Amino acid sequence: MNSYQNKFPVIAIDGTACSGKGTLAKKLSNVLGFDHLDSGVLYRIYAYEFLKTKKKN
């Protein structure tokens, strides 16, 4: 068991591609007043930067 505890609630939404996870997450975060982190954007930025750097080498 992890001794780390979040100070704020965290909601994770999992599902298949194009199933509306992002739309649901944005709307839910607005209704509940939570911050929203779109992790898919982070993965796409990382992949883009990786591929851009790889082409230079």
Gaussian input, Z-matrix of N, CA and C with variables (Angstrom, degrees):
# hf/3-21g

backbone

0 1
 N
 C     1     B1
 C     2     B2     1     A1
 N     3     B3     2     A2     1     D1
 C     4     B4     3     A3     2     D2
 C     5     B5     4     A4     3     D3
 N     6     B6     5     A5     4     D4
 C     7     B7     6     A6     5     D5
 C     8     B8     7     A7     6     D6
 N     9     B9     8     A8     7     D7
 C    10    B10     9     A9     8     D8
 C    11    B11    10    A10     9     D9
 N    12    B12    11    A11    10    D10
 C    13    B13    12    A12    11    D11
 C    14    B14    13    A13    12    D12
 N    15    B15    14    A14    13    D13
 C    16    B16    15    A15    14    D14
 C    17    B17    16    A16    15    D15
 N    18    B18    17    A17    16    D16
 C    19    B19    18    A18    17    D17
 C    20    B20    19    A19    18    D18
 N    21    B21    20    A20    19    D19
 C    22    B22    21    A21    20    D20
 C    23    B23    22    A22    21    D21
 N    24    B24    23    A23    22    D22
 C    25    B25    24    A24    23    D23
 C    26    B26    25    A25    24    D24
 N    27    B27    26    A26    25    D25
 C    28    B28    27    A27    26    D26
 C    29    B29    28    A28    27    D27
 N    30    B30    29    A29    28    D28
 C    31    B31    30    A30    29    D29
 C    32    B32    31    A31    30    D30
 N    33    B33    32    A32    31    D31
 C    34    B34    33    A33    32    D32
 C    35    B35    34    A34    33    D33
 N    36    B36    35    A35    34    D34
 C    37    B37    36    A36    35    D35
 C    38    B38    37    A37    36    D36
 N    39    B39    38    A38    37    D37
 C    40    B40    39    A39    38    D38
 C    41    B41    40    A40    39    D39
 N    42    B42    41    A41    40    D40
 C    43    B43    42    A42    41    D41
 C    44    B44    43    A43    42    D42
 N    45    B45    44    A44    43    D43
 C    46    B46    45    A45    44    D44
 C    47    B47    46    A46    45    D45
 N    48    B48    47    A47    46    D46
 C    49    B49    48    A48    47    D47
 C    50    B50    49    A49    48    D48
 N    51    B51    50    A50    49    D49
 C    52    B52    51    A51    50    D50
 C    53    B53    52    A52    51    D51
 N    54    B54    53    A53    52    D52
 C    55    B55    54    A54    53    D53
 C    56    B56    55    A55    54    D54
 N    57    B57    56    A56    55    D55
 C    58    B58    57    A57    56    D56
 C    59    B59    58    A58    57    D57
 N    60    B60    59    A59    58    D58
 C    61    B61    60    A60    59    D59
 C    62    B62    61    A61    60    D60
 N    63    B63    62    A62    61    D61
 C    64    B64    63    A63    62    D62
 C    65    B65    64    A64    63    D63
 N    66    B66    65    A65    64    D64
 C    67    B67    66    A66    65    D65
 C    68    B68    67    A67    66    D66
 N    69    B69    68    A68    67    D67
 C    70    B70    69    A69    68    D68
 C    71    B71    70    A70    69    D69
 N    72    B72    71    A71    70    D70
 C    73    B73    72    A72    71    D71
 C    74    B74    73    A73    72    D72
 N    75    B75    74    A74    73    D73
 C    76    B76    75    A75    74    D74
 C    77    B77    76    A76    75    D75
 N    78    B78    77    A77    76    D76
 C    79    B79    78    A78    77    D77
 C    80    B80    79    A79    78    D78
 N    81    B81    80    A80    79    D79
 C    82    B82    81    A81    80    D80
 C    83    B83    82    A82    81    D81
 N    84    B84    83    A83    82    D82
 C    85    B85    84    A84    83    D83
 C    86    B86    85    A85    84    D84
 N    87    B87    86    A86    85    D85
 C    88    B88    87    A87    86    D86
 C    89    B89    88    A88    87    D87
 N    90    B90    89    A89    88    D88
 C    91    B91    90    A90    89    D89
 C    92    B92    91    A91    90    D90
 N    93    B93    92    A92    91    D91
 C    94    B94    93    A93    92    D92
 C    95    B95    94    A94    93    D93
 N    96    B96    95    A95    94    D94
 C    97    B97    96    A96    95    D95
 C    98    B98    97    A97    96    D96
 N    99    B99    98    A98    97    D97
 C   100   B100    99    A99    98    D98
 C   101   B101   100   A100    99    D99
 N   102   B102   101   A101   100   D100
 C   103   B103   102   A102   101   D101
 C   104   B104   103   A103   102   D102
 N   105   B105   104   A104   103   D103
 C   106   B106   105   A105   104   D104
 C   107   B107   106   A106   105   D105
 N   108   B108   107   A107   106   D106
 C   109   B109   108   A108   107   D107
 C   110   B110   109   A109   108   D108
 N   111   B111   110   A110   109   D109
 C   112   B112   111   A111   110   D110
 C   113   B113   112   A112   111   D111
 N   114   B114   113   A113   112   D112
 C   115   B115   114   A114   113   D113
 C   116   B116   115   A115   114   D114
 N   117   B117   116   A116   115   D115
 C   118   B118   117   A117   116   D116
 C   119   B119   118   A118   117   D117
 N   120   B120   119   A119   118   D118
 C   121   B121   120   A120   119   D119
 C   122   B122   121   A121   120   D120
 N   123   B123   122   A122   121   D121
 C   124   B124   123   A123   122   D122
 C   125   B125   124   A124   123   D123
 N   126   B126   125   A125   124   D124
 C   127   B127   126   A126   125   D125
 C   128   B128   127   A127   126   D126
 N   129   B129   128   A128   127   D127
 C   130   B130   129   A129   128   D128
 C   131   B131   130   A130   129   D129
 N   132   B132   131   A131   130   D130
 C   133   B133   132   A132   131   D131
 C   134   B134   133   A133   132   D132
 N   135   B135   134   A134   133   D133
 C   136   B136   135   A135   134   D134
 C   137   B137   136   A136   135   D135
 N   138   B138   137   A137   136   D136
 C   139   B139   138   A138   137   D137
 C   140   B140   139   A139   138   D138
 N   141   B141   140   A140   139   D139
 C   142   B142   141   A141   140   D140
 C   143   B143   142   A142   141   D141
 N   144   B144   143   A143   142   D142
 C   145   B145   144   A144   143   D143
 C   146   B146   145   A145   144   D144
 N   147   B147   146   A146   145   D145
 C   148   B148   147   A147   146   D146
 C   149   B149   148   A148   147   D147
 N   150   B150   149   A149   148   D148
 C   151   B151   150   A150   149   D149
 C   152   B152   151   A151   150   D150
 N   153   B153   152   A152   151   D151
 C   154   B154   153   A153   152   D152
 C   155   B155   154   A154   153   D153
 N   156   B156   155   A155   154   D154
 C   157   B157   156   A156   155   D155
 C   158   B158   157   A157   156   D156
 N   159   B159   158   A158   157   D157
 C   160   B160   159   A159   158   D158
 C   161   B161   160   A160   159   D159
 N   162   B162   161   A161   160   D160
 C   163   B163   162   A162   161   D161
 C   164   B164   163   A163   162   D162
 N   165   B165   164   A164   163   D163
 C   166   B166   165   A165   164   D164
 C   167   B167   166   A166   165   D165
 N   168   B168   167   A167   166   D166
 C   169   B169   168   A168   167   D167
 C   170   B170   169   A169   168   D168

   B1=1.4499
   B2=1.5274
   B3=1.2944
   B4=1.4491
   B5=1.5261
   B6=1.3093
   B7=1.4615
   B8=1.5330
   B9=1.3259
   B10=1.4585
   B11=1.5217
   B12=1.3029
   B13=1.4546
   B14=1.5227
   B15=1.3195
   B16=1.4574
   B17=1.5163
   B18=1.3183
   B19=1.4557
   B20=1.5257
   B21=1.3177
   B22=1.4539
   B23=1.5250
   B24=1.3244
   B25=1.4729
   B26=1.5283
   B27=1.3086
   B28=1.4546
   B29=1.5170
   B30=1.3118
   B31=1.4626
   B32=1.5153
   B33=1.3147
   B34=1.4627
   B35=1.5274
   B36=1.3178
   B37=1.4626
   B38=1.5148
   B39=1.3141
   B40=1.4568
   B41=1.5191
   B42=1.3046
   B43=1.4602
   B44=1.5076
   B45=1.3104
   B46=1.4589
   B47=1.5260
   B48=1.3193
   B49=1.4650
   B50=1.5260
   B51=1.3161
   B52=1.4703
   B53=1.5322
   B54=1.3150
   B55=1.4657
   B56=1.5249
   B57=1.3333
   B58=1.4518
   B59=1.5143
   B60=1.3289
   B61=1.4723
   B62=1.5181
   B63=1.3172
   B64=1.4611
   B65=1.5150
   B66=1.3237
   B67=1.4586
   B68=1.5223
   B69=1.3161
   B70=1.4640
   B71=1.5264
   B72=1.3269
   B73=1.4619
   B74=1.5278
   B75=1.3358
   B76=1.4680
   B77=1.5290
   B78=1.3185
   B79=1.4686
   B80=1.5227
   B81=1.3210
   B82=1.4579
   B83=1.5243
   B84=1.3260
   B85=1.4670
   B86=1.5326
   B87=1.3292
   B88=1.4634
   B89=1.5255
   B90=1.3242
   B91=1.4689
   B92=1.5275
   B93=1.3363
   B94=1.4601
   B95=1.5237
   B96=1.3339
   B97=1.4613
   B98=1.5199
   B99=1.3300
   B100=1.4582
   B101=1.5221
   B102=1.3353
   B103=1.4563
   B104=1.5185
   B105=1.3366
   B106=1.4678
   B107=1.5174
   B108=1.3074
   B109=1.4588
   B110=1.5180
   B111=1.3091
   B112=1.4625
   B113=1.5201
   B114=1.3177
   B115=1.4635
   B116=1.5293
   B117=1.3219
   B118=1.4551
   B119=1.5162
   B120=1.3315
   B121=1.4612
   B122=1.5222
   B123=1.3277
   B124=1.4641
   B125=1.5249
   B126=1.3327
   B127=1.4663
   B128=1.5193
   B129=1.3376
   B130=1.4635
   B131=1.5280
   B132=1.3382
   B133=1.4649
   B134=1.5277
   B135=1.3202
   B136=1.4680
   B137=1.5333
   B138=1.3326
   B139=1.4667
   B140=1.5257
   B141=1.3325
   B142=1.4662
   B143=1.5189
   B144=1.3192
   B145=1.4655
   B146=1.5324
   B147=1.3225
   B148=1.4592
   B149=1.5308
   B150=1.3137
   B151=1.4664
   B152=1.5262
   B153=1.3136
   B154=1.4640
   B155=1.5241
   B156=1.3292
   B157=1.4552
   B158=1.5250
   B159=1.3167
   B160=1.4741
   B161=1.5284
   B162=1.3308
   B163=1.4591
   B164=1.5225
   B165=1.3368
   B166=1.4715
   B167=1.5202
   B168=1.3181
   B169=1.4712
   B170=1.4911
   A1=109.48
   A2=116.59
   A3=122.51
   A4=110.07
   A5=117.43
   A6=120.82
   A7=111.53
   A8=117.54
   A9=121.30
   A10=109.57
   A11=117.16
   A12=121.26
   A13=109.13
   A14=116.16
   A15=120.84
   A16=110.27
   A17=115.96
   A18=120.11
   A19=110.23
   A20=116.01
   A21=121.94
   A22=108.91
   A23=117.62
   A24=119.91
   A25=111.28
   A26=116.01
   A27=122.76
   A28=107.99
   A29=116.42
   A30=121.31
   A31=107.83
   A32=117.34
   A33=122.44
   A34=108.19
   A35=116.26
   A36=121.59
   A37=107.68
   A38=116.74
   A39=121.88
   A40=108.85
   A41=116.42
   A42=120.55
   A43=110.24
   A44=114.58
   A45=120.75
   A46=110.71
   A47=115.47
   A48=121.15
   A49=109.83
   A50=115.59
   A51=123.04
   A52=113.22
   A53=116.65
   A54=119.25
   A55=112.79
   A56=117.62
   A57=121.05
   A58=114.86
   A59=116.78
   A60=120.75
   A61=112.09
   A62=117.08
   A63=121.19
   A64=112.36
   A65=116.21
   A66=120.86
   A67=110.40
   A68=116.41
   A69=120.87
   A70=110.70
   A71=117.05
   A72=121.11
   A73=111.41
   A74=116.86
   A75=120.64
   A76=110.94
   A77=116.06
   A78=119.62
   A79=111.13
   A80=117.24
   A81=121.53
   A82=111.34
   A83=116.57
   A84=119.46
   A85=110.99
   A86=116.69
   A87=119.69
   A88=111.72
   A89=116.66
   A90=121.05
   A91=111.00
   A92=116.71
   A93=120.75
   A94=113.20
   A95=117.11
   A96=120.62
   A97=113.16
   A98=117.00
   A99=122.56
   A100=109.75
   A101=116.01
   A102=121.10
   A103=108.08
   A104=116.31
   A105=120.20
   A106=109.34
   A107=117.44
   A108=123.27
   A109=108.03
   A110=116.51
   A111=121.52
   A112=107.63
   A113=117.23
   A114=121.17
   A115=111.91
   A116=117.95
   A117=120.58
   A118=111.79
   A119=116.67
   A120=120.94
   A121=110.04
   A122=116.77
   A123=120.07
   A124=111.18
   A125=116.83
   A126=120.30
   A127=111.08
   A128=117.70
   A129=120.28
   A130=111.28
   A131=117.23
   A132=120.27
   A133=110.07
   A134=116.39
   A135=120.67
   A136=110.33
   A137=116.76
   A138=120.56
   A139=110.61
   A140=116.79
   A141=120.79
   A142=111.01
   A143=117.28
   A144=121.05
   A145=111.14
   A146=116.49
   A147=120.95
   A148=110.58
   A149=115.59
   A150=119.35
   A151=111.28
   A152=118.10
   A153=121.99
   A154=110.01
   A155=117.77
   A156=122.52
   A157=110.98
   A158=116.19
   A159=120.93
   A160=111.05
   A161=118.04
   A162=121.55
   A163=112.04
   A164=116.89
   A165=121.67
   A166=111.33
   A167=117.98
   A168=122.06
   A169=111.69
   D1=138.25
   D2=-178.68
   D3=-82.99
   D4=133.44
   D5=179.94
   D6=-81.86
   D7=-11.88
   D8=179.78
   D9=-74.10
   D10=132.08
   D11=176.16
   D12=-125.78
   D13=135.80
   D14=177.69
   D15=-68.97
   D16=141.83
   D17=175.78
   D18=-80.66
   D19=-21.42
   D20=179.20
   D21=-126.84
   D22=152.23
   D23=178.12
   D24=-63.51
   D25=146.76
   D26=176.78
   D27=-125.51
   D28=131.09
   D29=177.83
   D30=-117.17
   D31=127.20
   D32=176.93
   D33=-113.48
   D34=134.71
   D35=-179.25
   D36=-118.78
   D37=124.02
   D38=-178.23
   D39=-119.68
   D40=150.07
   D41=177.70
   D42=171.83
   D43=-177.47
   D44=-177.75
   D45=-76.50
   D46=164.95
   D47=178.76
   D48=-61.74
   D49=144.05
   D50=176.32
   D51=60.28
   D52=30.63
   D53=179.41
   D54=-99.23
   D55=0.99
   D56=177.37
   D57=94.84
   D58=15.60
   D59=-179.73
   D60=-60.04
   D61=-45.49
   D62=-178.17
   D63=-64.91
   D64=-43.26
   D65=178.49
   D66=-63.24
   D67=-45.35
   D68=178.19
   D69=-61.20
   D70=-44.34
   D71=-178.00
   D72=-62.66
   D73=-43.90
   D74=179.88
   D75=-63.41
   D76=-45.77
   D77=-179.29
   D78=-66.47
   D79=-42.51
   D80=179.90
   D81=-63.86
   D82=-41.17
   D83=179.54
   D84=-65.69
   D85=-37.19
   D86=177.14
   D87=-65.63
   D88=-44.28
   D89=-178.88
   D90=-64.76
   D91=-41.71
   D92=-176.58
   D93=-87.19
   D94=-9.59
   D95=-178.72
   D96=73.98
   D97=29.04
   D98=179.12
   D99=-94.92
   D100=159.60
   D101=169.40
   D102=-73.21
   D103=154.75
   D104=179.76
   D105=-124.36
   D106=129.66
   D107=175.72
   D108=-118.94
   D109=117.00
   D110=177.51
   D111=-89.90
   D112=94.22
   D113=-176.39
   D114=-67.24
   D115=-24.90
   D116=177.48
   D117=-61.80
   D118=-37.58
   D119=177.07
   D120=-63.97
   D121=-40.68
   D122=178.71
   D123=-61.29
   D124=-43.33
   D125=179.16
   D126=-63.96
   D127=-40.50
   D128=-179.52
   D129=-67.60
   D130=-39.84
   D131=177.44
   D132=-63.41
   D133=-44.76
   D134=179.55
   D135=-60.18
   D136=-46.08
   D137=-178.72
   D138=-63.49
   D139=-41.81
   D140=178.96
   D141=-61.90
   D142=-48.14
   D143=-179.51
   D144=-63.86
   D145=-39.05
   D146=178.22
   D147=-61.91
   D148=-48.17
   D149=-178.65
   D150=-67.38
   D151=-37.56
   D152=178.35
   D153=-63.67
   D154=-43.25
   D155=179.05
   D156=-67.86
   D157=-39.16
   D158=-179.04
   D159=-63.44
   D160=-36.22
   D161=-179.59
   D162=-67.77
   D163=-29.75
   D164=179.45
   D165=-70.99
   D166=-29.52
   D167=-175.59
   D168=-84.01

